[in-house]
Amino acid sequence: MADRKVRVQSHADSYGKVTPEEWLLEGESLAKESTDPEDNKYMTFREDFEWYIVSGTLHGVFKGHCTKCGLGIDYKIDPIIFYDERNGEAV
């Protein structure tokens, strides 16, 4: 049981450090081994954020995909607006 916990934690820690395909394959492998339904609750939705700068302006993209229901989302944040939380003014 301890070995499985280490593998599940290692899988969770690899999020964003390996390709989405690698992460999902490892998650599916762990899910197939599991006898505890609580083990795999977090593995159904993959989220990725991309940040990039073009001509000095910060842009972002959010992507997500659910392996259980097939829901997917691509959302572009263009451009990113920064604001001061103390007064709500753009900076």
C-alpha positions in Angstrom: 0.0 0.0 0.0 2.8 2.4 0.8 4.4 1.8 -2.6 1.1 2.8 -4.3 0.8 6.0 -2.3 4.4 6.9 -3.4 3.5 6.2 -7.0 0.2 8.2 -6.8 2.1 11.1 -5.2 4.8 10.9 -7.9 2.2 11.0 -10.6 0.5 14.0 -9.0 3.9 15.8 -8.7 4.6 15.1 -12.4 1.6 17.3 -13.4 2.8 20.0 -15.8 6.3 18.5 -16.1 5.4 15.7 -18.6 3.3 15.8 -21.7 -0.5 15.6 -21.2 -0.5 12.3 -23.0 2.2 10.8 -20.7 0.3 12.1 -17.6 -3.0 10.7 -18.7 -1.5 7.3 -19.6 0.1 7.0 -16.1 -3.1 8.2 -14.5 -5.1 5.6 -16.4 -2.6 2.9 -15.4 -2.9 3.9 -11.7 -6.7 4.0 -12.0 -6.9 0.5 -13.4 -4.9 -0.9 -10.5 -7.0 0.9 -7.9 -9.5 -0.8 -5.7 -10.3 2.4 -3.8 -12.6 4.9 -5.8 -11.3 7.8 -3.7 -7.8 7.3 -5.2 -8.6 8.6 -8.7 -11.1 11.4 -8.1 -8.6 14.1 -9.0 -7.5 12.4 -12.2 -10.5 13.2 -14.4 -9.7 16.8 -15.5 -6.4 18.0 -16.8 -5.7 21.7 -16.8 -2.8 23.5 -18.6 -1.9 27.2 -18.6 0.4 28.8 -21.2 1.9 32.3 -20.7 3.7 34.2 -23.4 4.8 37.8 -24.2 4.3 39.4 -27.6 5.7 43.0 -28.1 5.9 43.5 -24.3 2.3 42.4 -23.6 1.5 39.3 -21.5 -1.0 36.8 -23.0 -2.3 33.6 -21.6 -4.2 30.4 -22.7 -6.1 28.0 -20.5 -6.8 24.5 -21.7 -8.7 21.7 -19.9 -10.0 18.3 -20.7 -12.0 15.8 -18.8 -11.2 12.1 -19.4 -14.5 11.0 -17.9 -17.0 13.0 -19.9 -14.9 14.4 -22.7 -15.5 18.1 -21.9 -12.8 20.3 -23.2 -12.1 24.0 -23.1 -9.6 26.4 -24.7 -9.8 30.0 -23.3 -7.5 32.7 -24.5 -6.8 35.7 -22.2 -5.7 38.4 -24.5 -4.1 40.6 -23.1 -3.6 40.1 -19.4 -4.8 43.1 -17.3 -3.0 43.6 -14.0 -4.8 45.5 -11.2 -4.1 46.6 -7.7 -6.2 44.5 -5.3 -6.3 47.4 -2.8 -8.2 49.8 -5.0 -9.1 47.7 -8.1 -7.3 50.1 -10.5 -5.4 48.7 -13.5 -1.6 49.0 -13.2 
